Amino acid sequence: MPRWLPVLLFASVMTVLPLIPGIPPFWIVLLDNIGLAALVAMGLVLLTGVGGLTSFGQAAFCGFGAYTTAYITTVYGLSPWLTLPASLVVAGIAAVLLGLMTVRLSGHYLPLGTIAWGIALYYLFSKLDFLGRNDGISRVPPLSIGPIDMYDPYSIYFVIWAMVLISAVLTMNLLDSRTGRAIRALRRGHVAAEAFGVQTARAKLLVFIYAAVLAGLSGWLYAHFQRNVNPTPFGPQAGIEYLFIAVVGGAGYVWGGVLGAAIVIILKEVLQGYLPLLFGGQGQLEIIVFGILLVVLLQLAPGGVWPWLANLVPLKFRRTATGKAGGLPARERVGSSAAPLLKVERARKQFGGVVAVNDVSFEVNAAEIVALIGPNGAGKSTTFNLITGILTTTGGRIEVHGKPVDNTPPQEVVKLGIARTFQHVKLVPDMTVLENVAIGAHLRGRSGAITSMLRFDRGDEAKLLAEATRQIERVGLGAEIDQLAGSLSLGQQRIVEIARALCADPELLLLDEPAAGLRHLEKQRLAALLRQLKAGSMSVLLVEHDMGFVMDLADRIVVLDFGTRIAEGTPDAIKTNPDVIKAYLGALA
Ligand SMILES: Nc1ncnc2c1ncn2[C@@H]1O[C@H](COP(=O)(O)OP(=O)(O)OP(=O)(O)O)[C@@H](O)[C@H]1O
């Protein structure tokens, strides 16, 4: 089934719905409110469900959108259509200012930060004289098209739902793109994404602004639907409710936002309508029952109702590669070819009193496989993290092609042709193998958010996916290309990481325990692949505990113990080195 068919079906249903003869006007009002909430929830899907940035403060951005249009249309008499960009820009600017302060926060501090500014803005709206303080701004003009003034809930219904549909399509397009993959990596795999050039701070700010602009759009519609604006609907309680809507619907799914809005708003209406009749209107019982029902719903469908429903439908819309697109341009080569490819010179890393890497020196030359071995805790992974910019050095120097890279951010190191895998696999489990691997080619694509939303990125995207497909087939995982990465065995996930690293078009591949979890035949295939890469003049720096694998493959071996280099040489020399036997090989025997 084509991807656009469900959208078309949904659009047709929503168009026909208000035209059904005898439909009560109250239902239309309800649908209008659902549409308005769905816009905010859709932003939260991107921000919280996909990007992992929990916000309780989205209602405040609705307030920016609503107050902007209410003020300009009532004071200056401008058409609401002219104030739409102003509402979106004001919400967007507010998001930039608040986002710069907030998205840097991590853990519990981020949601707490959003609650703090949610409350602060609510009080600001209610204290400003020019915004009418607690009374707000009334007599906001309705939207109009030609001679039609949209005073009634029927006419504005079409505008609200057209906006919901357009926003849903733009959001889905964004998620299904180079920028979308970067956003989707924020929640589960941002360390790896940064190692392939993704500017995660920028991606966080982008989703923050996007969610705020959608909330601003909802606020703009609200102002012309209700025709008066006051602080109450933009307070912290509304902010909590929007987050609730996204979670109930399925915070990781665009349509989850729409479904969540429908469930929560209809449930509230039904309970408010019927429970007082049952219990004589005492003690606001509907709020308590509403809370209990939602908790039960989340128990039944913890990931939200949308994915639960989607699982009942056998149709899947996973992204497959075309394989026909042209190749990506090769990565631009940097640095001098006279210097060694990698030179680690007295590199040092201390964690408090622990010297994890103790003045370690070694080199890796072009088309060479070097292994870094040593007992657990010897400092091998820390050395990888120093080379790739994930950790900063305490001392010493690291050069790539003669260019110093110590204390360079990972996004810059990968540009020099260094790509890596991780000891603890860092894939995004709910993305397919293809999508995960395509993150490796992030720097070789160009399309940004707007281009992707408007679907002008298809040429660029086809090339990225074709490259990812090529690398997946190269490592022998072609049959798994459309599987979710999290569903693969750990050994296969390690191989997916190698394909992702190859997508960066590296000169030096850093592999952290690539053979762990692989069966004998798979190890042989991996060794053959690494030899083939070497034949293609790629270099490999390898951390591995399987000594048979290392001794067969490596040209040179560097041995670390307690952070110190204790030996370096060919596999034959290392095998018989008494210090190495004492510190490591003897322990393995
Ligand atoms: N972030 C950190 N904070 C404090 N100590 C750390 C940190 N990372 C590593 N270490 C310590 O540094 C030392 C080297 O760790 P590292 O992970 O580099 O060893 P390794 O050789 O990769 O070990 P393994 O083979 O078990 O992965 C260990 O003593 C470890 O506990």
The ligand as an SDF file (V2000), in Angstrom:
LIG
                    3D

 31 33  0  0  0  0  0  0  0  0999 V2000
   33.9970    7.6020   32.4850 N   0  0  0  0  0  0  0  0  0  0  0  0
   34.8240    7.0080   33.3430 C   0  0  0  0  0  0  0  0  0  0  0  0
   34.9310    7.4500   34.6030 N   0  0  0  0  0  0  0  0  0  0  0  0
   35.7830    6.8580   35.4750 C   0  0  0  0  0  0  0  0  0  0  0  0
   36.5660    5.8200   35.1720 N   0  0  0  0  0  0  0  0  0  0  0  0
   36.5020    5.3340   33.9270 C   0  0  0  0  0  0  0  0  0  0  0  0
   35.6270    5.8970   32.9430 C   0  0  0  0  0  0  0  0  0  0  0  0
   35.7700    5.1910   31.7820 N   0  0  0  0  0  0  0  0  0  0  0  0
   36.6930    4.2560   32.0290 C   0  0  0  0  0  0  0  0  0  0  0  0
   37.1350    4.3320   33.3050 N   0  0  0  0  0  0  0  0  0  0  0  0
   38.1450    3.4960   33.9310 C   0  0  0  0  0  0  0  0  0  0  0  0
   39.2690    3.5450   33.0910 O   0  0  0  0  0  0  0  0  0  0  0  0
   39.8920    2.2830   33.0220 C   0  0  0  0  0  0  0  0  0  0  0  0
   40.0190    1.8290   31.5920 C   0  0  0  0  0  0  0  0  0  0  0  0
   38.7130    1.5190   31.1000 O   0  0  0  0  0  0  0  0  0  0  0  0
   38.4600    1.0600   29.5960 P   0  0  0  0  0  0  0  0  0  0  0  0
   36.9950    0.8670   29.4510 O   0  0  0  0  0  0  0  0  0  0  0  0
   39.1310    1.9900   28.6810 O   0  0  0  0  0  0  0  0  0  0  0  0
   39.1770   -0.3350   29.5670 O   0  0  0  0  0  0  0  0  0  0  0  0
   39.1700   -1.4390   28.4180 P   0  0  0  0  0  0  0  0  0  0  0  0
   40.5630   -1.8240   28.1790 O   0  0  0  0  0  0  0  0  0  0  0  0
   38.3900   -0.9670   27.2610 O   0  0  0  0  0  0  0  0  0  0  0  0
   38.4030   -2.6130   29.1800 O   0  0  0  0  0  0  0  0  0  0  0  0
   37.3950   -3.7190   28.5780 P   0  0  0  0  0  0  0  0  0  0  0  0
   38.2040   -4.7010   27.8250 O   0  0  0  0  0  0  0  0  0  0  0  0
   36.8010   -4.3210   29.8370 O   0  0  0  0  0  0  0  0  0  0  0  0
   36.4310   -2.9770   27.7870 O   0  0  0  0  0  0  0  0  0  0  0  0
   39.0770    1.3500   33.8990 C   0  0  0  0  0  0  0  0  0  0  0  0
   39.6650    1.2910   35.1710 O   0  0  0  0  0  0  0  0  0  0  0  0
   37.7410    2.0290   33.9700 C   0  0  0  0  0  0  0  0  0  0  0  0
   37.0760    1.6940   35.1660 O   0  0  0  0  0  0  0  0  0  0  0  0
  1  2  1  0
  2  3  1  0
  2  7  2  0
  3  4  2  0
  4  5  1  0
  5  6  2  0
  6  7  1  0
  6 10  1  0
  7  8  1  0
  8  9  2  0
  9 10  1  0
 10 11  1  0
 11 12  1  0
 11 30  1  0
 12 13  1  0
 13 14  1  0
 13 28  1  0
 14 15  1  0
 15 16  1  0
 16 17  2  0
 16 18  1  0
 16 19  1  0
 19 20  1  0
 20 21  2  0
 20 22  1  0
 20 23  1  0
 23 24  1  0
 24 25  2  0
 24 26  1  0
 24 27  1  0
 28 29  1  0
 28 30  1  0
 30 31  1  0
M  END
$$$$
